[in-house]
Amino acid sequence: MKIAMTGVSGNMGSEALCRTLELAEVRLVRVLLTPRRRNARLAKKLRRRYGGRVETMFGRLEDPEACRALVEGTDYVVHMAAVIPPRSDADPAASEACNFRGTQTLVSAVAAMPRRAKLIHVSTIALYGCRNEKHPFCRVGDPLLISPYDWYSLHKLYGERCVLESGLEHWVVLRQTAMLHNNMLKSNMSDGLMFHTCLNSPLEWVSARDSGYLIRRILERDAAGEVDAFWKKVYNIGAGLRGRQTGYDTFGDGFSVIGGTTESFFRPDWMSARNFHGVWLADSGVLEELFGFQRDGVADVWRQIAKKHRVYKLAKLVPKKLIERLVFRRLLDHPNAPSRWRKDGDEARVMAYFGDEARQKALPVRWEEVKLMAKGDFGDYDAMRDEKNAVLLSHGFDDTKPVGAWTIEDARSAALFRGGACLSPRMEGAYRPLTWRCAEGHVFEASPYTVMGAGHWCPHCAPMPWDFDRQAKKNPFYAQVWYDTHDADEQAIYAVDEEGRPVLEHAKEK
C-alpha cells in the first residue's frame, strides 16, 4: 500500500503518519512539506526514524506539479494540511492558498491519475458556524453558516465543495472537531483568538491521538475490504459524550493545570457573545461504530498535558492576579482580540461578534450575572450533552431514508425549504448533478448529496460578503438556527474593502 499525505507537520497529521506506519502492509508514505526551515528538520527526523518507508518532498499545495508528484502511484491520498486560526485570521491569503486553492489543485491531481487513488479529505465542523444552548447539537446535512470574517471556515467550505463535486469514484470528507493536543496551553496564550470563544459555545473535543488513529483504522479496514459503503459521504469527527464541554468549562479545565479557574483569569465581558464556531455532534458515533477510534476523553488529555509539561506546576505557586495581568490581560490589546476591536471602533467585527450597541452595553462584567450551560442555568447539563436528548434541525425532506432511496420529490422538498427550487425533471442517483435555483434567483448545478446530504447550497450566495441576515429571511433552512444568535430585524452585510479590512454594510430587500 502506498499513501500520500499532506499536513504531517500538524498535530493530527503527525499522529496519522505515526499510526499509519504501524501497519505492515504500508510500504511507503509520501509526504508533502512546505519549504520551511523547521520542515527541513522534520524531514531529517522522519528519515532517521522510518528510513525508506517515508519519502519527503517539498512544495506547495497550490502548485499542480507538486500535487502530481505527490499522488503519483499511490493508493490513498490523505489530505490534512490546513492554515488554521490564528494564522488564517492574520493572513487570509495563506488560508485561501492552502485551504481552498491547494485542495482544488490536489483534487485535480487525483482526478488526472491513470488509476485514481482514494481521497480522504479532512474538513472542519467550523462550517456549521455559531451554536449556543438553543441548538447545541448538529449532524451532517445541517446548514453551513460560516461565521463572518472566519477566513479559515470560508476557504474550507470552498475546498470541501471541490471534493464533493469532483466526480471521483472514491472520496470521503471528515469534518474535524475541536482538537486537544499536548501543546494546547502553549499554543493558545499568544493571541487574542482565545477571546473569540463564547462561554456557552458547545465544544465537542477529540484528541490528536485519536484523530490520527482514525486515519490508520480507515486505511486498515478499507484495505481489508470491510467498509466499501464508507466512501462518498461526509462524517463528523468527535469524541462523543466524554468530549462535550462548553467554552466556559474548557477554559476551566485548561486553567486548572496552572492552578487557576475561568473566573480567576478572565472577566466575562472579555469574551465574544456570538460568531464563534463550536457545536456538539449528534452523529459522532457513526465513525466510532465503523472504526472504534475513540479512546480519549477531555479529562484524559488534560492529564496527559499536565504530565508532559511538569513546568506548569510551577505556575500554581504564582499569585493568580499576577498571571491574569501578565499572561491574559495583556492579550486584550492584541489585534485579534474583540476588546481591541471595540477600542479601535471596528464597527463590522464588533457587530459580528457582539451585536448592536444595546447588546454590547448589556454584557455582564461580573460572573454572578452570567448564565452558564455548564452550571445548569439552562437545565440539566449532563442531560443536555446527551445526544439522545438533542433537538435536531430539519433538512427539509425525510433524511431518515438511505441516500440511495432519495427521489426527485425529496430534492424538490429540500430546495423549497431553502427558499428555492429544484429545476431538474428527474434524479439519476445522489451523485449526478441537478439544476437548482436559490431564493435570489441564482441557477446552479450540484449533486443531491452536496445539497441534501452535506448541507451546501447556492455557491453564488456563499459568504463573502456574509449576508445571512438577509438570506435567512427567505431561507427557512437557515432561519431555524441563524436566529438563535441574531435578531430577526438585523440587516448587516459583513464585507471587506479593497485592502481587505472589515466593512459593515446594510442589506436592502430584493
C-alpha positions in Angstrom: 0.0 0.0 0.0 1.3 3.4 -1.0 -0.1 6.6 0.6 0.3 10.3 0.0 -0.2 12.6 3.0 -0.4 16.4 3.5 -0.3 18.1 6.8 2.0 15.7 8.7 3.7 18.6 10.4 0.5 19.3 12.3 -0.9 17.7 15.4 -3.4 15.4 13.6 -1.0 14.7 10.7 1.9 13.7 12.8 -0.2 11.2 14.7 -1.8 9.9 11.5 1.7 9.3 10.0 3.0 7.5 13.0 -0.1 5.3 13.4 -0.3 4.5 9.7 3.3 3.3 9.6 2.4 0.8 12.3 0.6 -1.1 9.6 2.9 -3.8 8.0 1.0 -3.5 4.6 2.1 0.1 4.3 5.1 0.1 2.0 5.5 3.8 1.5 4.1 7.1 2.8 5.0 10.1 0.6 4.5 13.4 2.4 4.4 17.0 1.1 6.1 19.6 3.2 6.1 23.3 2.7 9.7 24.7 2.1 10.4 26.0 5.6 13.4 25.5 7.9 11.5 23.6 10.5 10.1 21.2 7.9 13.7 20.5 6.7 14.4 19.4 10.2 11.3 17.3 10.3 12.3 15.6 7.0 15.6 14.6 8.5 13.8 13.3 11.6 11.4 11.2 9.6 14.3 9.7 7.5 16.1 8.7 10.7 13.1 7.2 12.2 11.4 5.5 9.3 14.1 5.2 6.6 12.8 4.5 3.1 9.2 3.9 4.2 8.7 7.7 4.3 9.5 9.8 1.2 9.6 13.6 1.8 9.1 16.2 -0.9 8.9 19.9 -0.6 6.4 22.1 -2.4 3.2 24.0 -2.1 -0.3 22.6 -2.4 -1.4 25.1 -4.9 1.4 24.0 -7.3 0.0 21.5 -9.8 3.3 19.8 -10.4 3.9 19.3 -6.6 0.5 17.7 -6.3 1.0 15.5 -9.3 4.3 14.2 -8.0 2.8 13.7 -4.5 -0.1 11.5 -5.6 1.8 9.6 -8.4 1.4 5.8 -8.0 -0.4 6.0 -4.6 -3.4 4.0 -3.4 -4.7 6.6 -0.9 -4.3 10.4 -0.6 -4.9 11.7 3.0 -5.3 15.5 2.9 -4.9 17.0 6.3 -3.0 20.2 5.5 -4.7 23.4 6.7 -3.9 27.0 7.6 -5.9 27.4 10.8 -6.7 30.2 13.2 -5.0 32.4 14.4 -2.7 32.4 11.3 -5.7 32.3 9.0 -7.1 35.4 10.7 -3.9 37.3 10.2 -3.2 36.0 6.7 -6.3 35.3 4.7 -4.3 34.9 1.5 -2.4 31.9 3.1 -5.7 30.4 4.2 -7.1 30.7 0.6 -3.9 29.3 -0.9 -3.9 26.2 1.3 -7.5 25.5 2.4 -9.2 26.3 -1.0 -6.7 26.5 -3.9 -4.5 23.8 -2.5 -7.4 21.4 -2.1 -8.7 22.3 -5.6 -5.2 21.5 -7.1 -4.9 18.3 -5.2 -8.3 17.1 -6.3 -7.4 17.8 -9.9 -4.2 15.8 -9.5 -6.1 12.8 -8.2 -8.6 13.1 -11.0 -5.8 13.1 -13.5 -4.2 9.8 -12.2 -4.3 6.9 -14.6 -5.5 4.8 -11.6 -7.1 7.1 -9.2 -6.3 7.0 -5.5 -8.9 7.1 -2.8 -9.1 10.6 -1.4 -9.6 11.2 2.4 -10.2 15.0 2.9 -10.2 16.5 6.4 -12.6 19.4 6.5 -14.0 21.1 9.7 -17.1 21.3 11.8 -16.4 25.1 11.8 -18.6 25.1 8.7 -21.7 24.9 10.9 -20.9 28.3 12.4 -22.0 29.6 15.7 -24.3 27.5 18.0 -25.5 28.1 21.6 -27.7 26.5 24.2 -30.8 26.7 21.9 -29.5 24.2 19.3 -26.1 22.9 20.7 -26.2 19.7 18.5 -25.7 19.3 14.8 -25.4 16.5 12.3 -24.1 16.1 8.8 -26.6 17.8 6.5 -27.2 20.8 8.7 -26.9 24.3 7.2 -23.4 25.6 6.7 -23.5 29.2 8.1 -19.9 30.3 8.1 -19.2 32.9 10.9 -18.4 36.4 9.4 -14.7 37.1 9.0 -13.8 33.4 9.7 -11.5 33.0 6.8 -10.5 29.5 7.8 -14.1 28.3 7.6 -14.8 30.2 4.4 -11.9 28.6 2.5 -12.5 25.2 3.9 -16.1 25.5 2.7 -14.9 26.1 -0.8 -12.3 23.4 -0.6 -14.8 20.8 0.7 -17.2 21.6 -2.2 -14.4 20.9 -4.7 -14.2 17.4 -3.2 -17.9 16.8 -3.2 -18.3 17.9 -6.8 -15.1 16.2 -8.0 -16.7 13.2 -9.7 -14.1 10.9 -8.1 -15.1 7.3 -7.6 -13.7 7.2 -4.0 -13.7 10.2 -1.7 -14.7 10.9 1.8 -15.0 14.2 3.8 -14.2 14.1 7.5 -15.3 17.2 9.4 -12.8 17.6 12.2 -14.0 19.0 15.5 -12.0 20.9 18.1 -8.8 19.0 18.7 -6.9 18.7 22.0 -3.2 18.1 21.8 -0.2 18.2 24.1 0.8 21.8 23.3 -2.8 23.1 23.8 -2.0 25.7 26.5 1.2 26.9 24.9 -0.4 27.3 21.5 -3.2 29.5 22.8 -1.5 32.0 25.1 -0.1 34.4 22.5 -3.1 35.6 20.5 -6.4 37.3 21.1 -8.1 34.3 19.5 -9.0 32.8 22.8 -11.4 35.6 23.5 -13.4 34.6 20.3 -14.8 31.6 22.3 -18.2 32.2 23.7 -18.7 31.0 27.2 -21.7 28.9 26.2 -20.3 27.7 22.9 -20.8 23.9 22.7 -17.5 22.2 22.0 -17.0 18.5 21.3 -13.4 17.8 21.6 -11.3 14.9 20.2 -7.7 14.2 20.8 -5.0 14.4 18.2 -4.0 10.9 19.1 -7.5 9.5 18.4 -7.7 11.6 15.2 -4.5 10.0 13.9 -5.6 6.6 14.9 -8.9 7.1 13.0 -6.9 7.6 9.8 -5.0 4.4 10.4 -8.2 2.5 11.1 -9.8 3.8 7.8 -6.8 2.6 5.8 -6.6 -0.7 7.7 -10.3 -1.6 7.3 -10.7 -0.4 3.8 -7.6 -2.3 2.6 -9.2 -5.4 4.1 -12.4 -4.7 2.1 -14.5 -4.2 5.2 -16.0 -0.7 4.7 -17.0 -0.3 1.0 -20.1 1.7 1.9 -18.0 4.2 3.8 -17.0 6.2 0.7 -18.7 9.2 -1.0 -20.1 10.5 2.3 -19.4 13.3 4.9 -18.8 12.4 8.5 -18.3 14.4 11.7 -15.2 13.5 13.9 -15.8 13.8 17.6 -15.2 12.0 20.9 -18.8 11.7 21.9 -20.2 12.4 25.3 -16.7 12.4 27.0 -15.6 15.2 24.7 -18.5 17.5 25.2 -18.0 20.8 27.1 -18.6 24.5 26.6 -16.2 27.3 26.3 -16.5 28.0 30.0 -15.6 24.6 31.3 -12.9 24.1 28.6 -11.1 27.2 30.0 -11.7 25.9 33.5 -10.0 22.5 32.7 -7.1 24.1 31.0 -6.5 26.7 33.6 -6.7 24.1 36.4 -3.4 22.8 35.1 -1.7 26.1 36.0 -3.7 26.5 39.3 -6.5 28.8 38.2 -10.1 28.9 37.1 -12.0 30.7 34.3 -13.2 33.2 36.9 -9.7 33.9 38.3 -8.1 34.6 34.9 -10.9 36.1 32.8 -13.7 38.6 33.0 -17.0 37.6 31.2 -17.1 40.8 29.1 -13.8 39.9 27.5 -15.4 37.1 25.6 -17.4 37.2 22.4 -21.2 37.0 22.6 -21.6 35.1 19.2 -19.9 34.4 15.9 -17.7 31.6 17.1 -17.7 28.1 15.6 -18.5 25.2 18.0 -21.1 22.5 18.3 -21.8 19.1 19.8 -22.1 16.3 17.3 -25.2 14.2 17.4 -23.6 11.8 14.9 -20.1 11.5 16.1 -20.9 7.9 17.0 -21.2 6.9 13.3 -17.4 6.9 12.8 -16.9 5.2 16.1 -19.1 2.3 15.1 -17.2 1.9 11.9 -13.6 2.3 13.2 -13.5 2.1 17.0 -11.1 5.0 17.4 -12.5 7.0 20.4 -10.2 6.3 23.4 -9.5 9.7 25.0 -12.0 11.9 26.8 -11.3 15.6 27.7 -10.1 14.7 31.2 -7.7 12.1 29.8 -6.0 14.6 27.6 -5.6 17.3 30.2 -4.0 14.7 32.5 -1.5 13.9 29.6 -0.8 17.6 29.1 -0.1 18.1 32.8 2.2 15.1 32.9 4.1 16.1 29.8 4.6 19.7 30.9 5.5 19.4 34.5 6.7 23.0 34.4 3.1 24.1 34.6 3.1 23.0 38.2 5.3 26.0 39.0 2.5 28.3 37.9 0.5 27.2 40.8 3.0 29.0 43.1 2.4 32.3 41.3 -0.4 34.6 42.5 -3.4 34.3 40.2 -3.7 38.0 39.8 -0.2 38.2 38.6 -0.8 35.5 36.0 -4.0 37.2 34.9 -2.2 40.5 34.4 1.0 39.2 32.8 -0.5 36.4 30.6 -4.1 37.2 29.8 -4.9 40.8 30.3 -2.1 41.9 28.1 -3.7 39.9 25.2 -6.8 42.2 25.4 -4.8 44.7 23.2 -3.8 42.1 20.7 -5.1 42.9 17.1 -7.1 39.7 17.1 -8.8 40.4 20.4 -12.5 41.6 20.5 -11.7 44.2 23.1 -9.2 45.7 20.7 -11.9 45.9 18.0 -14.2 47.8 20.4 -11.3 50.1 21.3 -10.5 50.8 17.7 -14.1 51.3 16.6 -14.1 48.3 14.3 -17.8 48.5 13.7 -18.0 45.4 11.4 -16.3 43.0 13.7 -17.9 44.4 16.8 -21.3 43.9 15.2 -20.4 40.4 14.1 -19.2 39.2 17.5 -21.5 41.2 19.8 -24.5 42.7 18.0 -25.7 46.2 18.3 -24.8 48.8 20.8 -27.5 47.8 23.2 -26.1 44.2 23.3 -22.6 45.5 23.9 -23.7 47.6 26.8 -25.6 44.7 28.3 -22.5 42.5 28.5 -22.1 41.3 32.1 -19.0 42.3 33.9 -19.5 40.1 37.0 -19.5 36.3 36.9 -22.6 36.3 39.2 -24.6 37.9 36.3 -23.6 35.2 33.7 -26.0 32.3 32.8 -23.9 29.3 32.0 -24.8 25.9 30.5 -22.0 24.3 32.4 -23.6 25.4 35.7 -27.1 24.2 34.8 -28.6 27.6 34.2 -30.4 26.3 31.1 -31.3 22.8 32.5 -29.5 19.6 33.5 -26.1 19.9 31.9 -25.4 16.2 31.7 -28.8 15.6 30.1 -28.2 18.5 27.6 -24.9 16.9 26.5 -26.5 13.5 25.7 -27.3 13.2 22.0 -30.4 11.2 22.9 -31.9 14.5 24.1 -30.8 16.6 21.2 -33.2 18.8 19.4 -32.2 18.4 15.7 -32.7 20.7 12.8 -34.9 19.8 9.8 -33.2 19.2 6.5 -36.4 19.8 4.6 -37.1 16.2 3.5 -37.2 12.7 5.0 -33.5 12.3 5.8 -34.0 9.0 7.5 -34.2 7.4 4.1 -31.0 5.9 2.8 -29.1 8.0 0.3 -29.9 5.6 -2.5 -33.6 5.9 -1.9 -33.8 9.7 -2.4 -36.2 10.8 -5.1 -36.7 13.9 -7.2 -39.6 14.8 -4.9 -37.2 14.7 -1.9 -34.9 17.1 -3.8 -37.8 19.5 -4.6 -38.9 19.4 -0.9 -35.3 20.2 0.2 -35.0 23.1 -2.3 -38.3 24.6 -1.2 -37.2 24.5 2.4 -34.2 26.6 1.3 -36.4 29.1 -0.3 -35.6 27.9 -3.8 -36.5 25.2 -6.3 -35.1 22.1 -7.9 -35.4 22.6 -11.7 -34.5 19.2 -12.9 -37.3 16.9 -14.1 -35.7 13.7 -12.7 -32.9 12.4 -10.5 -30.3 9.8 -11.6 -28.8 9.0 -8.3 -27.4 11.0 -5.4 -24.2 12.0 -7.2 -25.3 13.1 -10.6 -25.8 16.9 -10.8 -29.2 18.5 -10.6 -30.1 22.1 -11.5 -31.2 24.2 -8.6 -32.4 27.8 -8.1 -32.0 29.7 -4.9 -34.2 32.4 -3.4 -32.1 35.1 -5.0 -32.7 33.6 -8.5 -29.2 32.2 -9.0 -29.3 28.9 -11.0 -26.5 26.4 -10.3 -25.7 22.7 -10.5 -24.8 20.5 -7.7 -25.3 16.8 -6.8 -28.2 15.9 -4.5 -25.7 14.7 -2.0 -23.8 18.0 -1.9 -27.1 19.9 -1.1 -29.2 17.4 0.8 -26.5 15.2 2.3 -23.7 17.7 3.1 -25.7 20.9 3.7 -24.2 23.1 0.9 -26.5 25.4 -1.0 -26.0 28.2 -3.6 -22.4 28.8 -4.4 -23.2 32.4 -5.6 -24.7 33.2 -2.2 -21.9 31.5 -0.2 -20.4 34.0 2.2 -18.1 36.8 1.1 -19.8 39.1 1.7 -21.6 37.4 4.6 -25.3 38.4 4.3 -27.1 35.6 6.2 -29.3 38.3 7.9 -31.0 38.8 4.5 -30.8 35.2 3.3 -32.4 33.8 6.4 -35.5 35.8 5.8 -36.2 33.8 2.7 -34.5 30.5 3.6 -36.2 28.5 6.4 -33.3 26.0 6.4 -31.0 28.8 7.6 -33.5 30.7 9.7 -34.1 27.7 12.1 -30.6 28.2 13.6 -29.4 31.7 12.4 -31.9 33.4 14.7 -30.5 31.6 17.8 -27.8 34.2 17.8 -29.2 37.0 15.7 -32.3 39.2 15.8 -34.8 39.0 13.0 -34.5 42.7 12.3 -30.8 42.7 11.8 -29.8 43.8 8.3 -26.0 43.5 8.4 -23.8 42.6 5.5 -20.3 41.8 6.6 -18.0 42.8 3.8 -14.3 43.8 3.2 -12.9 46.9 1.5 -10.3 46.8 -1.3 -7.5 46.4 1.3 -9.2 43.5 3.0 -10.4 45.4 6.0 -13.8 44.6 7.5 -16.6 46.9 6.5 -20.2 46.9 7.7 -23.0 47.4 5.2 -26.7 47.1 5.5 -28.9 44.8 3.5 -31.8 46.0 1.3 -34.6 43.7 0.5 -34.7 42.5 -3.1 
